[in-house]
Amino acid sequence: MANKFLSGDEAFAYGVRLARPAVISAYPITPQTVVVEKLSEFVEDGSLKSNFIHVESEHSALSCAMGVSASGARAFTATSSQGLLYMAECLVYASGGRFPIVMMNANRSTALPWNIYGDQRDSLALLDSGWIQAYAKDGQEALDLALLSYYIAEHKKVQTPFMVNLDGFALTHTFEKVEVPDQKDADEFLPPFETDNCFDFEKPKNIAFSAGPETNTYFKFKEHRAMLEVRGVVEEAEKRFEKIFGRHYTGLVEKYKTEDAVFVIITLGSISGLVEQVVDDLRKDGKKVGLLRLRYMRPFPDVEIVEALSKVKAAAVLEKDISFGAEGTVFTNVNSVLKKNGLTLACSNYIGGLGGKDISYDEVKDIFSELEGLGGVTGARSHFLGIPKEVQNVER
């Protein structure tokens, strides 16, 4: 194992190299480009034996990856923002075809207005595409998810494509010390790719076929059931990962000082580091606050959320997303779980970081203060950080 000073993009590229994909289909888009650039360097210097294909669009990048997977080989691609949206047609083809492709998405705001900075509206807009979705907290988790995602996606119980999301610039271009595993350990963790969902001249089969009203529901049910299987496979993969590499992960969520917490912020991605800092400082003042980080958005961690919030008085969902005319997508998912399970805690929604705008220490601290003042009554559906409250009240 070697320590390196890497950006999040570079860390993920090192993780992909360890996974030994047979084909990398690449198309550049900020802030993802560094990933495929680094992988091209690995192919060029011979440290990664892979076919590097520079395609003409993001749509082609994922189409190529599907062809690779259908040929029985391990595939990788990466994208961001408008590129991910351009792939939307192919996303459902890949999940419906049960091709266990791994793709890194550099979270970035969607146009218009044009913006290259990071929020999570791109991936959260495509939650229903049938892909596993995980959100990395830092560079180390980004690298490790590159390996974990292949193990999970290719598992016989799952056979489902996996989208690993890294916050644009905040994580993709931030440098930190990262432990890069040895190749022999990575090979021990991740077995060579094997699938029977591929072209076979000895045993011909139909792949990516049509299914009418009589049978279509069965295929969609199987997709849904496979996604539900991910929870158990994540646990299996992380236990195996810890045994080989010594690093421990916590399943679909990560709980930070929630055991006795009265007030909790729920969020995902790199902003959780700032929330942890605020939690630590408020704990010194005697405040019983905590953080629940959603590591996965699909499958959705409903059981884990209920367990973590069962004794909480009030919670806030802090997210870099808005479903216009409704509320934040993460909040919709969380609030549904709370209502279905009869939890009566107050829950509010805070929208921040759109277009890459910084979420400040004081804003996070103010969220905890507002939770304390709710008195068990749910706040307004959504609060936009950085927009004066009097303006928001007029708009509502």
C-alpha positions as CSV (number, residue, x, y, z in Angstrom):
1,M,0.0,0.0,0.0
2,A,1.4,3.4,-1.0
3,N,0.5,6.9,0.2
4,K,-0.1,9.5,-2.5
5,F,-1.2,13.1,-2.6
6,L,-4.2,13.0,-5.1
7,S,-7.2,14.8,-6.2
8,G,-10.5,13.0,-5.9
9,D,-10.5,12.5,-9.7
10,E,-7.0,11.0,-9.6
11,A,-7.9,8.8,-6.6
12,F,-10.8,7.4,-8.5
13,A,-8.6,6.7,-11.5
14,Y,-6.2,4.8,-9.3
15,G,-9.1,2.7,-8.0
16,V,-10.3,2.0,-11.5
17,R,-6.7,0.9,-12.5
18,L,-6.8,-1.6,-9.6
19,A,-10.1,-3.0,-10.9
20,R,-8.5,-3.8,-14.3
21,P,-11.3,-2.8,-16.7
22,A,-10.9,-4.4,-20.2
23,V,-12.2,-1.2,-21.9
24,I,-12.4,2.4,-21.0
25,S,-14.8,4.5,-23.1
26,A,-13.9,8.2,-22.6
27,Y,-15.4,11.5,-23.4
28,P,-14.2,14.7,-21.6
29,I,-16.4,17.0,-19.6
30,T,-15.4,19.3,-16.7
31,P,-14.9,18.4,-13.9
32,Q,-14.7,14.7,-14.8
33,T,-12.0,14.9,-17.5
34,V,-9.0,14.3,-15.1
35,V,-10.3,10.8,-14.5
36,V,-10.1,9.6,-18.1
37,E,-6.9,11.6,-18.7
38,K,-5.2,9.8,-15.8
39,L,-6.5,6.5,-17.0
40,S,-5.1,7.2,-20.5
41,E,-1.7,7.8,-18.9
42,F,-1.9,4.5,-17.2
43,V,-2.7,2.7,-20.5
44,E,0.1,4.6,-22.2
45,D,2.7,3.7,-19.6
46,G,1.6,0.1,-19.5
47,S,0.5,0.1,-15.8
48,L,-3.0,-0.7,-17.0
49,K,-3.6,-3.2,-19.8
50,S,-6.9,-1.9,-21.2
51,N,-8.4,-0.7,-24.4
52,F,-8.9,3.1,-24.2
53,I,-11.5,4.3,-26.7
54,H,-12.0,8.0,-27.2
55,V,-15.6,8.2,-28.4
56,E,-17.4,11.2,-29.9
57,S,-20.0,11.8,-27.2
58,E,-21.3,10.8,-23.8
59,H,-24.1,8.9,-25.4
60,S,-21.5,6.9,-27.3
61,A,-19.4,6.4,-24.1
62,L,-22.2,4.5,-22.4
63,S,-23.3,2.8,-25.5
64,C,-19.8,1.5,-25.9
65,A,-19.7,0.3,-22.3
66,M,-22.9,-1.6,-22.8
67,G,-21.4,-3.4,-25.8
68,V,-18.3,-4.2,-23.8
69,S,-20.3,-5.7,-21.0
70,A,-22.5,-7.6,-23.5
71,S,-19.3,-9.1,-24.8
72,G,-18.4,-10.5,-21.4
73,A,-15.8,-7.9,-20.4
74,R,-15.4,-5.3,-17.6
75,A,-16.2,-1.7,-18.7
76,F,-15.7,1.7,-17.2
77,T,-16.8,5.2,-18.3
78,A,-17.2,8.6,-16.6
79,T,-19.2,11.8,-17.1
80,S,-20.8,14.8,-15.5
81,S,-23.9,17.1,-15.6
82,Q,-25.0,17.7,-19.2
83,G,-23.1,14.6,-20.3
84,L,-25.0,12.5,-17.8
85,L,-28.3,13.9,-19.0
86,Y,-27.2,13.2,-22.6
87,M,-26.7,9.6,-21.5
88,A,-30.2,9.3,-20.0
89,E,-31.5,7.1,-22.8
90,C,-28.6,4.7,-22.3
91,L,-28.9,4.6,-18.5
92,V,-32.2,2.7,-18.7
93,Y,-30.9,0.5,-21.4
94,A,-27.9,-0.5,-19.2
95,S,-30.0,-1.2,-16.1
96,G,-32.7,-2.9,-18.0
97,G,-30.1,-5.0,-19.8
98,R,-28.5,-5.9,-16.4
99,F,-25.0,-4.8,-17.6
100,P,-22.9,-4.2,-14.4
101,I,-21.0,-1.2,-15.8
102,V,-19.3,1.2,-13.3
103,M,-19.4,4.9,-14.1
104,M,-18.1,7.8,-12.2
105,N,-20.1,11.0,-12.3
106,A,-18.6,14.3,-11.2
107,N,-21.6,16.1,-9.7
108,R,-22.1,19.4,-11.4
109,S,-25.0,21.9,-11.9
110,T,-27.2,21.6,-14.9
111,A,-27.9,24.4,-17.4
112,L,-29.4,26.9,-17.8
113,P,-27.8,29.2,-16.6
114,W,-24.6,27.5,-17.7
115,N,-22.4,26.6,-14.8
116,I,-19.5,24.3,-14.3
117,Y,-19.5,24.1,-10.5
118,G,-20.8,21.4,-8.3
119,D,-24.3,20.6,-7.0
120,Q,-26.1,17.2,-7.2
121,R,-29.0,18.0,-9.5
122,D,-27.6,15.9,-12.3
123,S,-27.5,12.5,-10.5
124,L,-30.5,13.1,-8.3
125,A,-32.6,13.8,-11.4
126,L,-31.9,10.3,-12.6
127,L,-32.5,8.3,-9.4
128,D,-35.2,6.3,-11.2
129,S,-32.9,5.1,-14.0
130,G,-32.2,1.8,-12.3
131,W,-28.6,2.4,-11.3
132,I,-27.1,1.9,-7.9
133,Q,-26.0,5.4,-6.7
134,A,-23.3,6.1,-4.1
135,Y,-21.9,9.4,-3.0
136,A,-18.3,9.7,-1.8
137,K,-17.2,11.8,1.2
138,D,-13.5,12.2,0.4
139,G,-10.7,11.0,-1.8
140,Q,-10.1,7.8,0.1
141,E,-13.7,6.8,-0.1
142,A,-13.7,7.7,-3.8
143,L,-10.8,5.3,-4.5
144,D,-12.3,2.6,-2.4
145,L,-15.7,2.9,-4.1
146,A,-14.0,2.3,-7.4
147,L,-13.2,-1.2,-6.2
148,L,-16.3,-1.8,-4.1
149,S,-18.6,-0.7,-6.9
150,Y,-17.3,-3.4,-9.3
151,Y,-17.6,-6.1,-6.6
152,I,-21.2,-5.0,-5.9
153,A,-22.4,-4.4,-9.4
154,E,-21.0,-7.7,-10.8
155,H,-22.3,-9.8,-7.9
156,K,-24.6,-12.6,-9.1
157,K,-27.5,-11.3,-6.9
158,V,-27.2,-7.8,-8.3
159,Q,-26.0,-7.6,-11.9
160,T,-26.8,-3.9,-12.0
161,P,-24.9,-0.8,-13.2
162,F,-23.3,1.4,-10.5
163,M,-22.9,5.2,-10.5
164,V,-20.3,6.6,-8.1
165,N,-20.8,10.3,-7.5
166,L,-18.1,12.8,-6.5
167,D,-18.9,16.4,-5.8
168,G,-17.5,18.6,-8.6
169,F,-14.4,20.6,-7.7
170,A,-15.1,20.3,-3.9
171,L,-13.9,16.7,-4.2
172,T,-12.9,16.0,-7.8
173,H,-10.2,18.8,-7.7
174,T,-9.3,18.8,-4.0
175,F,-6.0,17.1,-3.1
176,E,-5.4,15.0,0.0
177,K,-3.4,12.0,1.2
178,V,-4.8,8.8,-0.1
179,E,-3.7,5.2,0.5
180,V,-3.5,3.3,-2.8
181,P,-3.7,-0.5,-2.3
182,D,-1.2,-2.9,-3.9
183,Q,-2.4,-4.6,-7.0
184,K,-2.1,-8.1,-5.5
185,D,-4.5,-7.1,-2.7
186,A,-6.9,-5.6,-5.2
187,D,-6.8,-8.8,-7.2
188,E,-7.6,-10.8,-4.1
189,F,-10.6,-8.6,-3.3
190,L,-12.1,-8.3,-6.8
191,P,-12.3,-11.5,-8.8
192,P,-12.0,-11.5,-12.6
193,F,-15.3,-10.5,-14.4
194,E,-17.6,-13.4,-15.1
195,T,-21.1,-13.2,-16.5
196,D,-23.5,-15.4,-18.4
197,N,-25.3,-12.2,-19.6
198,C,-23.3,-11.9,-22.7
199,F,-23.0,-13.0,-26.3
200,D,-21.9,-16.7,-26.6
201,F,-21.5,-18.5,-29.9
202,E,-21.6,-21.8,-28.2
203,K,-24.8,-21.0,-26.3
204,P,-26.6,-18.4,-28.3
205,K,-29.1,-16.2,-26.4
206,N,-31.2,-13.1,-26.9
207,I,-29.9,-10.0,-25.2
208,A,-31.7,-6.6,-25.0
209,F,-34.9,-7.9,-26.4
210,S,-38.5,-6.5,-26.4
211,A,-41.1,-7.5,-23.8
212,G,-44.8,-6.7,-24.2
213,P,-47.4,-6.0,-21.6
214,E,-47.7,-9.7,-20.6
215,T,-44.1,-10.0,-19.4
216,N,-42.6,-6.6,-19.0
217,T,-43.7,-6.3,-15.3
218,Y,-41.7,-9.4,-14.5
219,F,-38.5,-7.9,-15.8
220,K,-39.1,-4.6,-13.9
221,F,-39.8,-6.6,-10.8
222,K,-36.5,-8.5,-11.2
223,E,-34.7,-5.1,-11.5
224,H,-36.3,-3.9,-8.3
225,R,-35.5,-7.1,-6.5
226,A,-31.9,-7.0,-7.6
227,M,-31.6,-3.4,-6.3
228,L,-33.0,-4.5,-2.9
229,E,-30.3,-7.3,-2.8
230,V,-27.6,-4.5,-2.9
231,R,-28.0,-3.9,0.8
232,G,-26.7,-7.4,1.7
233,V,-24.1,-7.4,-1.0
234,V,-22.7,-4.0,0.3
235,E,-22.3,-5.5,3.7
236,E,-20.6,-8.6,2.3
237,A,-18.3,-6.4,0.1
238,E,-17.3,-4.1,2.9
239,K,-16.5,-7.0,5.3
240,R,-14.3,-8.5,2.6
241,F,-12.7,-5.1,1.9
242,E,-11.9,-4.5,5.6
243,K,-10.4,-7.9,6.0
244,I,-8.0,-7.3,3.0
245,F,-7.3,-3.6,3.2
246,G,-8.1,-2.7,6.9
247,R,-10.5,0.1,6.2
248,H,-14.0,0.0,7.6
249,Y,-17.1,1.3,5.9
250,T,-20.6,1.4,7.3
251,G,-23.1,0.3,4.7
252,L,-25.7,2.5,3.1
253,V,-25.4,5.3,5.7
254,E,-22.7,6.7,8.1
255,K,-23.9,7.8,11.5
256,Y,-21.9,10.5,13.3
257,K,-22.7,11.0,17.0
258,T,-26.4,10.1,16.5
259,E,-26.6,7.6,19.4
260,D,-27.9,10.2,21.8
261,A,-28.6,13.1,19.4
262,V,-31.8,15.2,19.7
263,F,-31.2,17.2,16.5
264,V,-29.7,15.6,13.3
265,I,-28.7,16.9,9.9
266,I,-29.1,14.4,7.0
267,T,-26.9,15.0,4.0
268,L,-24.7,13.3,1.4
269,G,-21.4,13.9,-0.2
270,S,-18.4,16.0,0.8
271,I,-20.4,18.7,2.7
272,S,-20.7,16.1,5.5
273,G,-17.2,17.0,6.5
274,L,-18.2,20.5,7.4
275,V,-21.3,19.2,9.2
276,E,-19.1,17.0,11.3
277,Q,-17.0,20.0,12.3
278,V,-20.1,21.9,13.4
279,V,-21.4,18.8,15.3
280,D,-18.0,18.6,17.2
281,D,-18.1,22.3,18.1
282,L,-21.7,22.2,19.3
283,R,-21.1,19.1,21.3
284,K,-18.5,21.0,23.2
285,D,-21.3,23.4,24.2
286,G,-23.4,20.6,25.4
287,K,-25.7,20.4,22.4
288,K,-26.9,16.9,21.5
289,V,-26.5,17.1,17.7
290,G,-25.5,14.6,15.1
291,L,-25.0,13.8,11.4
292,L,-26.6,11.1,9.3
293,R,-24.7,10.8,6.0
294,L,-26.5,8.9,3.2
295,R,-23.7,7.0,1.4
296,Y,-26.2,5.5,-1.0
297,M,-29.3,7.0,-2.5
298,R,-30.2,3.8,-4.4
299,P,-31.0,1.4,-2.9
300,F,-32.5,3.9,-0.5
301,P,-31.5,3.3,3.2
302,D,-35.0,3.3,4.6
303,V,-34.3,0.8,7.5
304,E,-31.1,2.6,8.5
305,I,-32.8,6.1,8.5
306,V,-35.6,4.8,10.8
307,E,-33.1,3.2,13.1
308,A,-30.9,6.4,13.3
309,L,-33.8,8.8,13.8
310,S,-36.1,6.8,16.0
311,K,-35.3,8.9,19.1
312,V,-34.6,12.2,17.4
313,K,-36.8,15.3,18.1
314,A,-36.1,17.2,14.9
315,A,-34.0,16.6,11.7
316,A,-33.1,18.6,8.6
317,V,-32.3,17.4,5.2
318,L,-29.5,19.5,3.7
319,E,-29.1,18.9,0.0
320,K,-27.7,20.4,-3.2
321,D,-30.8,19.8,-5.2
322,I,-34.4,21.1,-5.8
323,S,-37.3,19.5,-7.6
324,F,-38.9,22.7,-8.9
325,G,-42.4,23.4,-7.5
326,A,-42.0,20.7,-4.9
327,E,-39.0,20.2,-2.6
328,G,-35.6,18.7,-2.5
329,T,-35.5,15.1,-3.9
330,V,-33.5,13.8,-0.9
331,F,-36.1,15.3,1.4
332,T,-38.9,13.7,-0.5
333,N,-37.3,10.3,0.0
334,V,-36.5,10.8,3.6
335,N,-39.8,12.3,4.5
336,S,-41.6,9.3,2.8
337,V,-39.7,6.9,5.0
338,L,-40.5,8.8,8.2
339,K,-44.2,9.0,7.4
340,K,-44.5,5.3,6.3
341,N,-42.9,4.2,9.6
342,G,-44.9,6.5,11.8
343,L,-42.0,8.7,13.1
344,T,-43.3,12.0,14.3
345,L,-40.1,14.0,14.5
346,A,-40.1,17.4,12.9
347,C,-38.3,17.4,9.6
348,S,-37.3,20.4,7.5
349,N,-35.6,20.8,4.1
350,Y,-32.6,23.1,3.4
351,I,-31.5,23.7,-0.2
352,G,-27.9,24.9,-0.6
353,G,-24.8,24.8,-2.7
354,L,-26.6,25.2,-6.1
355,G,-24.3,26.2,-8.8
356,G,-21.3,25.5,-6.5
357,K,-22.2,28.2,-4.0
358,D,-20.4,27.5,-0.7
359,I,-22.4,26.3,2.3
360,S,-20.8,28.1,5.2
361,Y,-20.0,26.9,8.8
362,D,-22.5,29.5,10.1
363,E,-25.3,28.3,7.8
364,V,-24.9,24.8,9.1
365,K,-24.8,26.1,12.7
366,D,-28.0,28.1,12.0
367,I,-29.7,25.0,10.8
368,F,-29.1,23.3,14.1
369,S,-30.4,26.4,15.9
370,E,-33.5,26.4,13.8
371,L,-34.1,22.7,14.5
372,E,-33.9,23.5,18.2
373,G,-36.5,26.2,17.9
374,L,-39.0,24.1,16.0
375,G,-40.4,22.6,19.1
376,G,-41.4,19.4,17.3
377,V,-43.3,21.3,14.5
378,T,-42.2,20.6,10.9
379,G,-40.8,23.8,9.3
380,A,-41.6,25.2,5.8
381,R,-41.2,22.6,3.0
382,S,-37.9,24.0,1.8
383,H,-35.6,26.8,2.8
384,F,-33.1,28.2,0.3
385,L,-29.7,29.0,1.9
386,G,-28.6,32.5,0.8
387,I,-32.0,33.7,-0.1
388,P,-33.5,36.2,2.5
389,K,-36.3,34.5,4.4
390,E,-38.7,37.4,3.8
391,V,-38.3,36.9,0.0
392,Q,-39.0,33.2,0.4
393,N,-42.1,33.9,2.5
394,V,-43.4,36.2,-0.1
395,E,-42.8,33.6,-2.8
396,R,-44.7,31.0,-0.9
